[in-house]
Amino acid sequence: MASLSESELTNRGSMWELDQNLDQPMDEEAGRLKNMYREKKFSSALLLRLAFQSLGVVFGDLGTSPLYVFYNIFPRGIGEGEDEDVIGALSLIIYTLTFIPLLKYVFVVLRANDNGQGGTFALYSLLCRHAKINTIPNQHRTDEELTTYSRQTYEENSVAAKIKRWIESHAYKRNILLVLVLIGTCTAIGDGILTPAISVLSASGGIRVQNQNMSTDVVVLVAVVILIGLFSMQHYGTDKVGLLFAPIVLLWFILIGSVGAINIHKYNNSVLRAYNPISIYRFFQRRRNYDIWTSLGGIMLSITGTEALFADLCHFPVLAIQIAFTLIVFPCLLLAYTGQAAYIISNKTHVADAFYRSIPDAIYWPAFVIATAAAIVASQATISATYSIIKQALALGCFPRVKIVHTSKKFLGQIYMPDINWILLVLCIAVTAGFKNQSQIGNAYGTAVVIVMLVTTFLMVPIMLLVWKSHWILVVTFIVLSLMVEVPYFVACILKIDQGGWVPLVVATAFFLIMYVWHFCTVKRYEFEMHSKVSMAWILGLGPSLGLVRVPGIGFVYTELASGVPHIFSHFITNLPAIHSVVVFVCVKYLPVYTVPTEERFLVRRIGPRSFHMFRCVARYGYKDLHKRDEDFEKVLFDCVLFFVRLESMMEGYSDSDEFSVPEQAPGIGRAAFLSVGERTCATVCSSGDLSFSSQDSVVPAAAQSSRAPTGLRVLHYSASASAAGQGSSGGTVGDELEFLNRCKDAGVVHILGNTIVRARRDSGVVKKLAVDYMYAFMRRVCRENSVIFNVPHESLLNVGQIFYI
């Protein structure tokens, strides 16, 4: 350890006294940084603007439901003397809208977002941070230091602690939770097929109302043309037409609300009796058993789009969505359904196309144009949500790697998946042209929606217990009220399996098999890597040359392990006579957070003595983060290693009992972050350049670190003179190593990718062989390679293969 002069010690003492006075403001700053990604404050004007913009992204699907609801409630028409049935159905619609979208989703479920991200996988990632349920155990305690990583602590005997231990106690419980998440995700993907089909087909049906002799095939053809145009424009991205979405949907809500109010006044204001819940009791009393379940399946369609409301939660604060729903969406939907009911009571033969027939002739064609535009907006929102869901599944190891294209430089969350887009188009056209009517597509749609809602209800139980620490009485109340509404609708939809309800089940089953098989084999590959990794003693026994000829150059060895030396490396050096002078093991892993800030992304550590020239670099991503094509991944990795070597030299001159902060921007690094010195200590460089070191397990931005420092722990702001002293202690060695690294980079860089081929054992069953040897093998062949994702030049790529039997 380098000695410090008396003047330097005096300077350090004075700095310690200053820092003790700064502890409180630094703690406050640390709290501000930690909460930066959790909550944002918005002015009233900004909230209203965001509420307006959310109309086009979040509520399009829910808002187009009046196009087809009453036709699906009464598919065989309405007879004379059945006015009370219409009022009873309207009453069910009113209170279903009140209980599910308004009370359950807008005021409860939306609060369960993961830093503004919604959907089934967002709930799952939230649970993964509060309990050890992640089936790929590649997390490290330093991951919990991220500003976006938030979790709760529990008292030993609390209900939450007992639930946490119960979930973590057996692997099958974690697997059941994963299966539940996959079921909800797969049926949500089915929404991406059914929403465009039923919305566009229902809107296109308006051209037939004015010409009853027109064939149904013409309506279907128009719908198919619109769908082809919609999916063909996806590569432009929603930001190109996003400014039009909110005005279109606002116009739509104003239209349906105004027409509804006019119809109530013009036809039959007695429908207002539906707001009395006693009408629900009379409805069930009058209808026959079969008719009740048929009607419930149609009423279920009035809340379709509610699950997309949560999945589309992204760029808007919860309060903005609550304002938009309570002030615009909810009142306009109530007026629309009430007005349609009033019209149907006076025109019972028009129930099949009640929406268009209830529109005054003077505004019919403008209304048709607005309805078609609203249906396209609703479809666009669902398609975008499908891309987001698949991206989340891919990040958590539950979906094959597919091509992801950024469609906006301003909003990184707006993506496009060409392969998924064309699959959705083919399936959507097949559903539209195959069924040709709203009733069967509506049955399929209702089944998909209610399954997603049930999955959300079940996932909310551990969320409320572990994350919110809610009292068990509130949890029981929530689940009982939710299931009282959702279970009857689920039964009604299941009874219609033979009438179109089988479609989402088939689609969900297909996607579930893909996701489960991929995840199963991914977990087995990781377990194989963990159990077969090379011991450090074996590496040290080889000596600095690793028993080979060390040729000039840098070798980036990609592995799924965040610690230890992978088996693929031993396979490489035992079969080849030479290895590069510098070896960097690169691990890219995804964490159960929505994003990892770029200044905290990269973690670097040295492996073995300095003479071995071996490093490990871990790149951490959240499920919303993307590898952009314009990123030079190779340069970022090399800059991480260079700066790590400089940091290591600074730390060698000081005691492990202190913490250090360097107010100096890393040259050439910019956004990158770093972790580790030796096998214990870590370092992180933030974009502002503040860097701190810790003797415990991590080095984080100085302000954040000070908030976690034990009482009395001294903080030293590393001055320029101390920097010179640190460099002087090992300046020659560090300079030589930096020069050596640059020479190796000039000599050439090779990216070595391990290609572990998974095969089923010979004694495996037929199902396992089909899943592993055929399904998984096929998906591996057609999915994107890591070299493409990381933009690795083809001429610098070296694949090293090995076979693993499970």
PEDA-V444878 format. One record per residue. N is the residue number from 1. PHI is phi in whole degrees, 0 to 359 (* if undefined). Layout:
n,phi
N,PHI
N,PHI
This chain:
n,phi
1,*
2,289
3,274
4,249
5,287
6,297
7,296
8,294
9,295
10,296
11,300
12,295
13,298
14,294
15,294
16,298
17,298
18,296
19,291
20,297
21,286
22,266
23,303
24,295
25,298
26,292
27,297
28,296
29,295
30,298
31,296
32,296
33,296
34,294
35,268
36,301
37,265
38,261
39,215
40,229
41,262
42,235
43,287
44,297
45,296
46,293
47,297
48,295
49,294
50,293
51,297
52,296
53,294
54,294
55,303
56,285
57,263
58,261
59,253
60,299
61,294
62,296
63,287
64,271
65,300
66,301
67,296
68,222
69,291
70,295
71,298
72,280
73,286
74,237
75,294
76,258
77,89
78,237
79,271
80,294
81,80
82,251
83,299
84,295
85,294
86,295
87,296
88,296
89,296
90,297
91,299
92,297
93,298
94,300
95,279
96,291
97,298
98,287
99,283
100,274
101,295
102,286
103,282
104,287
105,278
106,295
107,254
108,235
109,296
110,300
111,288
112,270
113,287
114,261
115,53
116,93
117,261
118,243
119,108
120,298
121,290
122,295
123,297
124,295
125,295
126,297
127,292
128,298
129,280
130,257
131,210
132,277
133,243
134,292
135,283
136,252
137,280
138,253
139,272
140,232
141,298
142,292
143,296
144,286
145,276
146,296
147,293
148,265
149,260
150,239
151,207
152,257
153,250
154,233
155,288
156,304
157,256
158,285
159,298
160,298
161,295
162,293
163,298
164,299
165,295
166,294
167,294
168,281
169,291
170,225
171,294
172,293
173,291
174,295
175,292
176,298
177,297
178,296
179,298
180,299
181,296
182,295
183,298
184,297
185,293
186,294
187,289
188,293
189,295
190,300
191,300
192,295
193,267
194,278
195,300
196,299
197,297
198,284
199,293
200,291
201,296
202,293
203,294
204,294
205,298
206,295
207,288
208,272
209,296
210,278
211,220
212,294
213,279
214,291
215,288
216,298
217,299
218,294
219,299
220,297
221,297
222,298
223,298
224,295
225,298
226,297
227,297
228,299
229,296
230,298
231,287
232,288
233,266
234,297
235,291
236,284
237,88
238,287
239,292
240,290
241,241
242,298
243,295
244,275
245,299
246,298
247,300
248,297
249,291
250,297
251,301
252,298
253,293
254,297
255,297
256,292
257,291
258,293
259,299
260,298
261,297
262,298
263,293
264,298
265,289
266,278
267,255
268,199
269,279
270,291
271,294
272,296
273,296
274,294
275,286
276,273
277,298
278,297
279,296
280,293
281,299
282,293
283,298
284,292
285,288
286,276
287,280
288,284
289,306
290,295
291,295
292,298
293,292
294,297
295,293
296,299
297,299
298,285
299,297
300,303
301,292
302,290
303,247
304,294
305,103
306,293
307,292
308,290
309,303
310,282
311,293
312,276
313,297
314,213
315,266
316,240
317,292
318,300
319,298
320,296
321,292
322,297
323,295
324,298
325,290
326,287
327,268
328,239
329,296
330,299
331,297
332,293
333,294
334,299
335,296
336,297
337,292
338,295
339,295
340,298
341,298
342,298
343,293
344,294
345,299
346,272
347,222
348,294
349,279
350,260
351,297
352,295
353,225
354,297
355,299
356,291
357,289
358,277
359,277
360,301
361,301
362,296
363,243
364,299
365,291
366,301
367,295
368,297
369,296
370,296
371,297
372,295
373,296
374,295
375,295
376,293
377,298
378,299
379,295
380,299
381,298
382,290
383,297
384,298
385,295
386,295
387,302
388,296
389,297
390,294
391,298
392,296
393,296
394,297
395,295
396,266
397,75
398,242
399,205
400,299
401,290
402,239
403,290
404,237
405,244
406,285
407,254
408,213
409,279
410,274
411,243
412,290
413,285
414,271
415,231
416,218
417,242
418,303
419,298
420,294
421,301
422,287
423,296
424,299
425,297
426,299
427,293
428,294
429,294
430,298
431,293
432,295
433,285
434,285
435,272
436,66
437,219
438,290
439,297
440,290
441,295
442,297
443,299
444,295
445,298
446,300
447,299
448,297
449,294
450,292
451,293
452,298
453,295
454,296
455,298
456,298
457,299
458,292
459,289
460,292
461,297
462,295
463,298
464,294
465,280
466,271
467,270
468,272
469,57
470,288
471,292
472,298
473,293
474,295
475,295
476,297
477,300
478,298
479,288
480,293
481,295
482,295
483,291
484,300
485,272
486,280
487,297
488,301
489,294
490,297
491,298
492,298
493,288
494,295
495,293
496,255
497,301
498,282
499,247
500,115
501,293
502,285
503,299
504,296
505,293
506,293
507,297
508,296
509,297
510,297
511,292
512,297
513,299
514,300
515,289
516,290
517,297
518,297
519,293
520,301
521,290
522,296
523,296
524,296
525,297
526,294
527,297
528,297
529,298
530,295
531,283
532,251
533,292
534,279
535,286
536,295
537,298
538,293
539,296
540,296
541,293
542,284
543,84
544,301
545,276
546,59
547,73
548,227
549,275
550,269
551,270
552,301
553,135
554,240
555,247
556,268
557,260
558,274
559,214
560,270
561,275
562,270
563,210
564,84
565,262
566,290
567,298
568,298
569,289
570,294
571,297
572,290
573,283
574,275
575,247
576,236
577,276
578,217
579,217
580,291
581,296
582,237
583,239
584,237
585,275
586,251
587,241
588,254
589,229
590,253
591,253
592,282
593,229
594,286
595,203
596,249
597,306
598,300
599,284
600,239
601,279
602,258
603,240
604,237
605,211
606,272
607,250
608,76
609,296
610,299
611,292
612,282
613,53
614,238
615,226
616,234
617,234
618,252
619,257
620,253
621,227
622,266
623,286
624,260
625,285
626,227
627,275
628,276
629,295
630,276
631,277
632,268
633,298
634,297
635,295
636,298
637,299
638,294
639,296
640,300
641,295
642,300
643,289
644,300
645,299
646,295
647,297
648,300
649,293
650,296
651,285
652,295
653,270
654,225
655,288
656,287
657,277
658,250
659,248
660,230
661,228
662,250
663,280
664,214
665,288
666,294
667,293
668,80
669,261
670,68
671,270
672,289
673,230
674,226
675,218
676,101
677,223
678,66
679,254
680,242
681,262
682,233
683,217
684,229
685,254
686,268
687,296
688,281
689,98
690,288
691,225
692,229
693,242
694,225
695,276
696,271
697,216
698,203
699,236
700,230
701,310
702,305
703,295
704,293
705,293
706,297
707,289
708,257
709,291
710,298
711,300
712,87
713,289
714,270
715,245
716,244
717,277
718,289
719,272
720,294
721,294
722,295
723,300
724,295
725,296
726,296
727,294
728,289
729,293
730,217
731,302
732,298
733,296
734,294
735,300
736,297
737,291
738,296
739,296
740,296
741,296
742,294
743,295
744,295
745,296
746,295
747,289
748,136
749,239
750,237
751,258
752,256
753,255
754,282
755,243
756,277
757,268
758,262
759,227
760,280
761,295
762,296
763,273
764,287
765,287
766,295
767,298
768,295
769,296
770,297
771,292
772,276
773,283
774,243
775,297
776,294
777,298
778,295
779,296
780,296
781,287
782,268
783,280
784,285
785,280
786,299
787,298
788,285
789,297
790,269
791,58
792,280
793,300
794,299
795,288
796,256
797,259
798,225
799,266
800,242
801,257
802,205
803,253
804,232
805,257
806,240
